[in-house]
Amino acid sequence: MSYVGPTPPDRNHVYTLTVYALDTMLDVEDGYQWNDFYKKIDGHVMATVTESLVVLK
């Protein structure tokens, strides 16, 4: 299997990527929910960067 990259639906699409710099390693299990992730990073975020990418169809 190889990486294909973003494949937008039938029109241009915006993908938003946020990277979090944390002061700890997270202990998350397969199948975790986003709200679990946000609870675990609470108080551990040192910095963030967000980039929006427009993929043209």
Backbone as a ProteinNet text record, in pm:
[ID]
protein_1_A
[PRIMARY]
MSYVGPTPPDRNHVYTLTVYALDTMLDVEDGYQWNDFYKKIDGHVMATVTESLVVLK
[TERTIARY]
84.7	0	90.3	54.3	131.2	40.6	103.8	30	-20.8	-147.9	-209.5	-222.7	-231.9	-249.7	-396.4	-424.4	-563.2	-639.5	-758.9	-847.1	-979.7	-991.4	-1111.5	-1234.7	-1350.1	-1474.2	-1488.5	-1606.8	-1632.4	-1597.3	-1539.7	-1502.4	-1378.5	-1326.3	-1211.3	-1242.1	-1139.7	-1161.3	-1047.2	-1078.2	-977.5	-952.2	-824.9	-783.1	-707.4	-736.2	-668.5	-590.5	-461.5	-372.6	-321.3	-335.7	-282.8	-183.3	-64	40.7	54.3	57.8	69.4	205.6	276.5	399.6	359.5	386.1	345.2	466.7	446.6	554.7	550.1	474.2	461	425.6	447.8	403.1	260.5	176.4	38.1	24.1	-60.5	-93.3	-235.8	-247.8	-380.2	-388.6	-507.4	-528.9	-597.1	-586.3	-656.2	-804.5	-861.6	-1004.4	-1041.5	-941.5	-973.7	-1056.6	-1130.8	-1213.8	-1141.3	-1175.7	-1109.7	-1125.8	-1242.9	-1260.6	-1165.2	-1132.1	-1032.4	-895.5	-861.3	-733.7	-723.8	-828.8	-826	-817.7	-882.5	-872	-729.6	-664.9	-529.2	-425.2	-445.3	-345.3	-367.6	-482.6	-513	-403	-342.3	-236.5	-97.8	-87.3	41.8	84.6	4.6	36.1	134.9	252.7	354.3	342.1	299.4	283.5	197.8	136.8	61.9	91.8	74.1	80.2	-30	-102.1	-211.7	-188.6	-207.5	-191.4	-315.8	-368.9	-482.5	-432.9	-472.7	-429.7	-552.2	-548.5	-657.5	-615.1	-695	-669.2	-771.5	-721.7	-808.8	-845.9	-970.5	-1018.8	-992.5
-115.7	0	123.3	222.6	346.5	464.8	573.7	694.5	760.3	794.1	855.4	1006.2	1054.7	1197.2	1234.3	1362	1405.5	1380.1	1332.1	1312.8	1381	1507.8	1583.6	1525.1	1560.9	1517.7	1583.7	1608.3	1656.3	1802.7	1870.7	2011.2	2041.4	2164.6	2204.6	2181.4	2148.5	2114.4	2170.7	2217.1	2269.4	2165.3	2127.2	2037.6	2121.5	2103	2176.8	2078.8	2105.8	2020.6	2100.5	2047.5	2111.4	2017.5	2070.9	1994.8	2051.7	1963.2	2003.3	1962.4	2057.3	2025.6	2004.6	1885.5	1849.9	1829.9	1848.1	1826.1	1685.7	1596.3	1459.3	1366.9	1237.8	1137.6	1100.4	1083.8	1045.5	894.3	847	705.1	689.9	665.7	648.3	509.3	455.4	322.3	332.4	226.9	222.2	249	326.2	353.2	469.9	547.2	660.6	762.5	842.5	947.5	1081.5	1176.5	1306.9	1375.1	1360.9	1426.3	1366.5	1236.4	1175.8	1238.5	1260.6	1323.3	1462.7	1542.4	1678.8	1680.7	1586.9	1578.3	1544	1452.8	1410	1518.7	1604.3	1707.9	1832.4	1841.7	1958.6	1980	2097.5	2131	2088.3	2024.2	1974.9	2037.6	2128.9	2189.5	2303.6	2290.1	2395.1	2491.3	2440.2	2523.4	2447.8	2523.2	2462.1	2538.8	2471.8	2536.8	2474.1	2558.9	2512.2	2560.4	2470.7	2501.6	2454.6	2540.8	2503.1	2484.5	2374.4	2341.2	2329.9	2398.7	2389.6	2291.1	2188.2	2090.1	2113.9	2139.2	2168.6	2039.9	2027.1	1906.6	1919
0	0	0	-77.2	-81	-49	-10.8	23.9	-103.4	-106.8	-223.6	-207.3	-85.8	-62.5	-54	-30	-18.2	-147.7	-133.4	-249	-217.3	-258.7	-224.7	-291.9	-237.8	-301.8	-438.8	-482.2	-617.8	-643.6	-547.7	-567	-483.3	-493.9	-413.3	-266.1	-190.1	-50.2	33.5	155	246.8	355.2	369.7	477	578.8	706.4	812.2	897.9	914	991.7	1110.4	1230.1	1350	1415.7	1445.6	1513.7	1654.4	1753.3	1893	1947.2	2010.3	2082.3	2227.7	2279.1	2414.9	2504.2	2633.7	2729.3	2789.5	2727.6	2776.8	2660.8	2679.6	2582.8	2619.5	2520	2546.2	2548.4	2636.8	2643.5	2592.1	2461.5	2401.8	2339.9	2339.7	2285.2	2149.7	2070.8	1942.8	1964.6	1874.2	1882.1	1971.8	2017.8	2104.5	2027.7	2099.3	2040.7	2054.7	1967.2	1972	2107.1	2169.4	2299.8	2402.8	2391.9	2481.1	2456.9	2331.3	2295.7	2357.3	2339.7	2392.6	2545.1	2611.2	2757.5	2799.3	2726.3	2762	2738.2	2636.8	2611.1	2696.4	2761.1	2843.5	2947.5	2946.8	3041	2995.5	2878.5	2829.9	2697.7	2643.2	2513.4	2533	2470	2477.2	2359.1	2243.7	2124.3	2023.7	1934.2	1823.9	1696.2	1585.7	1455	1370.6	1299	1214.7	1072.6	979.4	837.3	763.5	679	594.9	452.7	392.8	257.4	168.2	55.5	-40.5	-148.6	-167.2	-271.9	-382.1	-500.7	-614.1	-685.4	-717.1	-786	-933.2
[MASK]
+++++++++++++++++++++++++++++++++++++++++++++++++++++++++

